[in-house]
Amino acid sequence: MPASPSTARAINDRLALRLLQQEGPLTAGQLKQLTGLSRPTVADLVERLTASGLIAVVGESGEQRRGPNARLYGIVADRAHLAALDVRTEGVSVIVSDLLGRVLAEASAPIGGDAGTGPAVEQAVALVERTAKEAGADRLHTVGIGAPGLIDPAGGELRDSTGLPAWHRRLVAVLQERFPDARVSVENETNLAALAEQRDGAARDRDTFVLLWLGLGVGAAVVLDGALRRGASGGAGEIGFLPVPGTAGLPSATDCDGGFHSLVGAQAVAGLAARHGVAAPVPPHEPHAAALVRTAVERSGTDAAAARFLDALAGRVALGAAAAVAVLDPGCLVLAGEIGRAGGDAFAARVQDRLARMSPLVTEVRSSTLGGGAVLRGALLTARDRAQDELFAPTGR
């Protein structure tokens, strides 16, 4: 059944907007060439999108640089402002961007563990307000938040989780109150890191992969056939609870001690390093476990103890990774989080070697290329996609 005229116009409009987003400003002739649409159809959609305030003439192109055919059309970037937050146990980072995702302002602030729920939330919200003001954003269209913990797939809310600060859950509600016109959404931080690595990082050439987050806690994100898989309860990737050999017991429904977390969480990594005689000064703004791994990688060529520590840690990581590989056969594993990125390509190669000994399924192990900015990048990408989906929606004309 052929599409109705209004549906065809909506499809053409969205196609043109996506091309302008990906390629930058284009002339009507370039849009005609890239879309395959007729000249009158392109002229109509340019007129519609200009009238709706979504695109505007941003310059001219060509040798003579004059006349209607030389006009360059681009998306009106300040049509909407977006905010992205990376919410951690000990603080918050925020960026504010335009509709194209160009960062206009960014800031971070620590939030002490002794701060009460109310003061902690106020600190975080005030940081968002200051950053938006610095960016020149009178209002925020969309706010994307990355946070540790489970996200309820039905309501999209951060579920109450043992060990996480109470202010995390309250923050989402207060941001919605303070920015009543904004579309506020929250996503698990590991899932956002995977989306960012898929779009702009280590998994750009992969439709199927698993991202393993190694940091203070342990998590995983699963991307199958290009789509992020959250699971029935939002808990897909809670690999810290995975029972593995080598622990003192078994995990419980409320505590991942005894699971994979007990082998590769930050505290376990520090203990393993100590048993191998590996020590490192703790530089500012780097977790101790990450500093130990980074230092061991730097010394592993000449320090046998450092090499043994990395081999032992790679063996531990491979235990949990092998379970994901056996069930999902992702073909690619991305090591992220503070510890994963501290190990870099050298540690990824060690994990890949251990996996090859444990599984017949060929799996390439890669290190994150986005590093500590992966969660913020993922939050911004999801905020931008949501804003564009709404703003680029059919207008009914």
LINQUICOR-V688731 format. One record per run of one state. SS is the DSSP state (hx for helix, st for strand, lp for the rest). FROM is the first residue (numbers start at 1). TO is the last residue. If there is no record, write none. Layout:
# LINQUICOR-V688731
((SS	FROM	TO) (SS	FROM	TO))
This chain:
# LINQUICOR-V688731
((lp	1	4) (hx	5	23) (lp	24	25) (st	26	26) (lp	27	27) (hx	28	35) (lp	36	38) (hx	39	51) (lp	52	54) (st	55	60) (lp	61	67) (hx	68	70) (st	71	75) (lp	76	76) (hx	77	79) (lp	80	81) (st	82	88) (lp	89	90) (st	91	97) (lp	98	102) (st	103	110) (lp	111	116) (hx	117	135) (lp	136	141) (st	142	147) (lp	148	150) (st	151	151) (lp	152	157) (st	158	158) (lp	159	166) (hx	167	178) (lp	179	182) (st	183	188) (hx	189	200) (lp	201	208) (st	209	214) (lp	215	217) (st	218	224) (lp	225	226) (st	227	229) (lp	230	238) (hx	239	241) (lp	242	242) (st	243	243) (lp	244	258) (st	259	259) (lp	260	260) (hx	261	264) (lp	265	265) (hx	266	275) (lp	276	287) (hx	288	299) (lp	300	303) (hx	304	328) (lp	329	331) (st	332	336) (hx	337	358) (lp	359	363) (st	364	367) (lp	368	370) (hx	371	391) (lp	392	397))
